[in-house]
Amino acid sequence: MLNSLLEYVRGMHHTTKKEDVQKTASFIFNNLNDEVLPTLDNLIESKNLASYVDANMVTMISRSCDFKAKDAKDAVKKIKSGFVNINKAYKKVTSLIEKELSDVITDKTVTAKDAAILRMVNDLGAMNTYVLDLAYYIIMDKKITDLPKFKLNMIKNNLNGFGNSFQAYGSNFGRLIEDMHKISSNVVSINEGKESFLSLNLSKTGKTVNLPMANGFINNPIYHIRMWMVDKEVEKYESLKDKKRLIELRLMELKLEDNNEGDPKLRKQIEYYEDKLSKIEYKIEKIETED
């Protein structure tokens, strides 16, 4: 736990307010219900999903998330199960934030409990946005896609990070939230003393919980919480709906291909959404790298 918290605190360069974290959590769970779970259902209901997805990709997903899957459909079912478990804990998450999170948090005042809660909310937001990218990636036509190369590389390179978070939150999530109430309320200082002393102090003054490995899959650890709240992030929220629509269109196209048919209008729609998402991705990447 300590390495995850220290990594998070080292990446904090902005003041974070409880009200922003509460809004972020609301966005995350709304997106989970409106975009993520329906999209995963669409993939599962696709009759020939197993034939669309390369077996090596299934192996990579299974290995990263630490489960066994016989084919792509089975892998998606297991991913959905993890997100369903997360969704069931929504009220526990909101209660945790309301009762335990400090009203205002900085890198100088953040407690172990604050850092754990922020890390958890950040990870859930990242998982939500990433899984839609992954869902499209496994069924897209990579030979003619308009998505930028950096985006495709990001999806591949962040699979292990997603898997780490999935392992931490995809099962027994409700129990994890209950344990987070008992984490130490001592301030986490990255400049004073040795890490071993800090670890001993936190373990004596509170409960230790299993968070994802220190190397997460979002570069800036405060990015999701802060960026959900700015005007430009409205585009990102809208892009989640576009990703869902893009996956729906691609599944329709794959059905036609199964019958050796094609629809130029459908391909044009796919190209439109890929181009639209590409422009948004460039904006988001610029914001994140400059932040």
C-alpha positions as CSV (number, residue, x, y, z in Angstrom):
1,M,0.0,0.0,0.0
2,L,2.7,2.5,0.9
3,N,4.4,2.6,-2.5
4,S,1.0,3.2,-4.1
5,L,0.3,6.1,-1.7
6,L,3.7,7.6,-2.0
7,E,3.5,7.5,-5.8
8,Y,0.1,9.2,-5.7
9,V,1.3,11.9,-3.2
10,R,4.4,12.7,-5.3
11,G,2.1,13.4,-8.3
12,M,-0.1,15.9,-6.4
13,H,0.6,19.4,-7.5
14,H,-2.9,20.9,-7.1
15,T,-5.4,21.4,-4.3
16,T,-8.2,18.9,-4.4
17,K,-11.6,19.6,-2.9
18,K,-14.0,17.0,-1.5
19,E,-16.8,18.3,-3.6
20,D,-14.9,17.7,-6.8
21,V,-14.1,14.1,-5.7
22,Q,-17.8,13.6,-5.0
23,K,-18.8,14.9,-8.5
24,T,-16.1,12.7,-10.0
25,A,-17.4,9.6,-8.3
26,S,-20.9,10.4,-9.5
27,F,-19.6,10.8,-13.1
28,I,-17.7,7.6,-12.9
29,F,-20.7,5.5,-11.7
30,N,-23.1,7.1,-14.2
31,N,-20.7,6.3,-16.9
32,L,-20.3,2.8,-15.6
33,N,-24.1,2.2,-15.8
34,D,-24.8,4.2,-19.0
35,E,-21.7,3.4,-21.2
36,V,-19.5,0.6,-19.8
37,L,-21.8,-2.1,-18.8
38,P,-24.1,-1.8,-21.8
39,T,-21.1,-1.9,-24.1
40,L,-19.7,-5.0,-22.4
41,D,-23.2,-6.6,-22.8
42,N,-23.1,-5.7,-26.5
43,L,-19.8,-7.5,-26.9
44,I,-21.0,-10.6,-25.0
45,E,-24.2,-10.8,-27.1
46,S,-22.2,-10.8,-30.3
47,K,-22.5,-14.3,-31.6
48,N,-19.1,-14.5,-33.3
49,L,-17.0,-12.4,-30.9
50,A,-14.5,-15.3,-30.3
51,S,-13.7,-15.4,-34.0
52,Y,-13.1,-11.6,-34.2
53,V,-10.5,-11.4,-31.5
54,D,-7.0,-12.7,-31.8
55,A,-6.2,-15.5,-29.4
56,N,-3.0,-13.8,-28.3
57,M,-5.0,-10.8,-27.3
58,V,-7.2,-13.0,-25.1
59,T,-4.1,-14.4,-23.5
60,M,-2.7,-11.0,-22.8
61,I,-6.0,-9.8,-21.2
62,S,-6.3,-12.9,-19.1
63,R,-2.8,-12.8,-17.9
64,S,-3.0,-9.1,-17.0
65,C,-6.3,-9.4,-15.1
66,D,-5.3,-12.8,-13.6
67,F,-8.2,-14.9,-14.7
68,K,-8.6,-17.8,-17.1
69,A,-10.7,-17.3,-20.2
70,K,-11.3,-19.8,-23.0
71,D,-12.1,-17.2,-25.6
72,A,-12.8,-13.4,-26.0
73,K,-16.4,-13.7,-24.9
74,D,-15.4,-15.5,-21.7
75,A,-12.8,-12.8,-21.1
76,V,-15.4,-10.0,-21.6
77,K,-17.8,-11.8,-19.3
78,K,-15.2,-11.9,-16.5
79,I,-14.3,-8.2,-17.0
80,K,-18.0,-7.3,-16.8
81,S,-18.4,-9.3,-13.6
82,G,-15.6,-7.2,-12.1
83,F,-17.3,-3.9,-13.1
84,V,-20.7,-5.2,-11.7
85,N,-19.0,-5.9,-8.4
86,I,-17.6,-2.3,-8.4
87,N,-21.0,-0.9,-9.3
88,K,-22.7,-2.6,-6.4
89,A,-20.4,-0.7,-4.0
90,Y,-21.5,2.8,-5.2
91,K,-23.3,3.8,-2.0
92,K,-20.3,2.6,0.1
93,V,-18.0,4.7,-2.1
94,T,-20.1,7.8,-1.7
95,S,-20.3,7.2,2.1
96,L,-16.6,6.7,2.4
97,I,-15.9,10.0,0.6
98,E,-18.4,11.9,2.6
99,K,-17.4,10.6,6.0
100,E,-13.6,10.2,5.6
101,L,-12.2,12.5,3.0
102,S,-10.7,15.8,4.1
103,D,-12.6,18.9,2.8
104,V,-9.4,20.3,1.1
105,I,-6.3,18.2,0.3
106,T,-2.8,19.3,-0.7
107,D,0.4,17.4,-1.0
108,K,1.4,19.0,2.4
109,T,-1.7,18.0,4.3
110,V,-2.8,14.7,2.6
111,T,-3.3,11.8,5.0
112,A,-2.9,8.1,4.2
113,K,-6.6,7.8,4.2
114,D,-7.1,10.8,1.8
115,A,-4.4,9.4,-0.5
116,A,-6.0,5.9,-0.6
117,I,-9.5,7.4,-1.4
118,L,-8.1,9.6,-4.1
119,R,-6.1,6.8,-5.6
120,M,-9.2,4.6,-5.6
121,V,-11.4,7.2,-7.3
122,N,-8.7,8.0,-9.8
123,D,-8.2,4.3,-10.6
124,L,-12.0,3.7,-11.1
125,G,-12.2,6.7,-13.5
126,A,-9.2,5.4,-15.5
127,M,-10.6,1.9,-15.6
128,N,-13.9,3.2,-17.0
129,T,-12.3,5.1,-19.8
130,Y,-9.7,2.5,-20.6
131,V,-12.1,-0.5,-20.8
132,L,-14.0,1.2,-23.6
133,D,-10.8,1.8,-25.5
134,L,-9.9,-1.9,-25.0
135,A,-13.3,-3.0,-26.1
136,Y,-13.0,-1.2,-29.4
137,Y,-9.4,-2.2,-29.8
138,I,-10.1,-5.9,-29.8
139,I,-12.7,-5.7,-32.6
140,M,-11.4,-2.8,-34.7
141,D,-10.0,-3.0,-38.2
142,K,-6.4,-2.0,-37.4
143,K,-5.5,-1.8,-41.1
144,I,-7.8,1.1,-41.9
145,T,-8.4,2.8,-38.6
146,D,-8.2,6.6,-38.3
147,L,-7.2,6.5,-34.6
148,P,-3.8,8.0,-34.0
149,K,-0.8,5.7,-33.5
150,F,-0.1,7.1,-30.0
151,K,-3.6,6.1,-28.9
152,L,-3.2,2.5,-30.2
153,N,0.2,2.3,-28.4
154,M,-1.4,3.6,-25.2
155,I,-4.0,0.9,-25.3
156,K,-1.5,-1.8,-25.7
157,N,1.0,-0.4,-23.2
158,N,-1.6,0.2,-20.5
159,L,-3.1,-3.2,-20.5
160,N,-1.0,-4.4,-17.5
161,G,-1.8,-1.3,-15.5
162,F,-5.5,-1.9,-16.2
163,G,-5.1,-5.5,-15.1
164,N,-3.4,-4.4,-11.8
165,S,-6.4,-2.2,-11.0
166,F,-8.9,-4.9,-12.1
167,Q,-7.3,-7.3,-9.7
168,A,-7.4,-4.8,-6.8
169,Y,-11.0,-3.6,-7.4
170,G,-12.8,-6.3,-9.5
171,S,-13.5,-8.6,-6.6
172,N,-14.4,-8.0,-2.9
173,F,-14.6,-4.3,-3.7
174,G,-17.2,-3.7,-1.0
175,R,-14.9,-5.2,1.6
176,L,-12.0,-3.1,0.4
177,I,-14.1,0.1,0.9
178,E,-15.1,-1.0,4.4
179,D,-11.4,-1.5,5.2
180,M,-10.5,2.0,3.8
181,H,-12.5,3.6,6.7
182,K,-9.8,2.1,9.0
183,I,-6.7,3.4,7.2
184,S,-4.5,5.8,9.2
185,S,-5.4,9.5,9.3
186,N,-1.8,10.5,9.8
187,V,-0.3,12.9,7.2
188,V,1.9,11.3,4.6
189,S,5.2,13.2,4.2
190,I,7.5,12.3,1.4
191,N,10.3,14.6,2.6
192,E,10.7,13.6,6.2
193,G,12.2,10.4,7.5
194,K,12.7,7.0,5.9
195,E,9.9,5.1,4.1
196,S,10.4,2.2,6.5
197,F,9.6,4.5,9.4
198,L,6.5,5.9,7.6
199,S,5.3,2.4,6.8
200,L,5.7,1.3,10.4
201,N,3.9,4.4,11.6
202,L,0.9,3.9,9.2
203,S,0.6,0.2,10.0
204,K,0.5,1.0,13.8
205,T,-2.1,3.8,13.4
206,G,-4.4,2.2,10.9
207,K,-5.3,-0.7,8.6
208,T,-3.2,-1.7,5.6
209,V,-5.2,-2.4,2.4
210,N,-4.2,-3.8,-1.0
211,L,-4.1,-1.1,-3.7
212,P,-2.9,-1.5,-7.3
213,M,0.8,-1.7,-7.8
214,A,2.6,1.6,-7.7
215,N,3.0,1.8,-11.4
216,G,-0.5,2.8,-12.5
217,F,-1.6,3.3,-16.0
218,I,-2.4,7.0,-16.0
219,N,0.7,9.3,-16.0
220,N,-0.6,12.0,-13.8
221,P,-2.3,10.6,-10.7
222,I,-4.5,13.6,-10.0
223,Y,-5.5,13.9,-13.7
224,H,-8.9,12.3,-13.6
225,I,-10.3,13.9,-10.5
226,R,-9.2,17.4,-11.5
227,M,-9.9,17.2,-15.2
228,W,-13.4,15.8,-14.9
229,M,-14.3,19.2,-13.4
230,V,-13.1,21.6,-16.2
231,D,-14.9,22.7,-19.3
232,K,-12.7,20.8,-21.7
233,E,-13.5,17.6,-19.9
234,V,-17.1,17.9,-21.1
235,E,-15.7,16.8,-24.4
236,K,-14.1,13.8,-22.7
237,Y,-17.4,12.8,-21.1
238,E,-19.1,13.1,-24.4
239,S,-16.4,11.0,-26.0
240,L,-17.3,8.1,-23.8
241,K,-20.8,8.0,-25.5
242,D,-19.1,8.2,-28.8
243,K,-16.9,5.2,-28.0
244,K,-19.9,3.2,-27.1
245,R,-21.5,4.2,-30.4
246,L,-18.4,3.3,-32.3
247,I,-18.3,-0.2,-30.8
248,E,-21.9,-0.7,-31.7
249,L,-21.2,0.3,-35.3
250,R,-18.2,-1.9,-35.6
251,L,-20.2,-4.9,-34.3
252,M,-22.8,-4.2,-37.0
253,E,-20.1,-4.1,-39.6
254,L,-18.6,-7.4,-38.4
255,K,-22.1,-9.0,-38.7
256,L,-22.2,-7.9,-42.3
257,E,-18.7,-9.2,-42.9
258,D,-19.8,-12.6,-41.6
259,N,-22.2,-12.8,-44.5
260,N,-19.6,-11.4,-47.0
261,E,-21.6,-8.1,-47.1
262,G,-20.6,-4.5,-46.6
263,D,-22.2,-1.1,-46.2
264,P,-20.3,2.0,-47.3
265,K,-22.5,4.2,-45.2
266,L,-21.8,2.2,-42.1
267,R,-18.0,2.4,-42.8
268,K,-18.4,6.2,-43.2
269,Q,-20.1,6.4,-39.8
270,I,-17.2,4.5,-38.3
271,E,-14.7,6.8,-39.9
272,Y,-16.6,9.8,-38.6
273,Y,-16.5,8.6,-35.0
274,E,-12.9,7.6,-35.2
275,D,-11.9,11.0,-36.6
276,K,-14.0,12.7,-33.9
277,L,-12.4,10.7,-31.2
278,S,-8.9,11.2,-32.6
279,K,-9.3,15.0,-32.3
280,I,-10.5,14.7,-28.7
281,E,-7.6,12.3,-27.9
282,Y,-5.1,14.8,-29.2
283,K,-6.6,17.5,-27.0
284,I,-6.6,15.3,-23.9
285,E,-3.0,14.2,-24.5
286,K,-1.9,17.8,-24.8
287,I,-3.6,18.7,-21.5
288,E,-2.2,15.7,-19.7
289,T,1.4,16.1,-20.9
290,E,1.4,19.9,-20.2
291,D,-0.2,19.6,-16.8
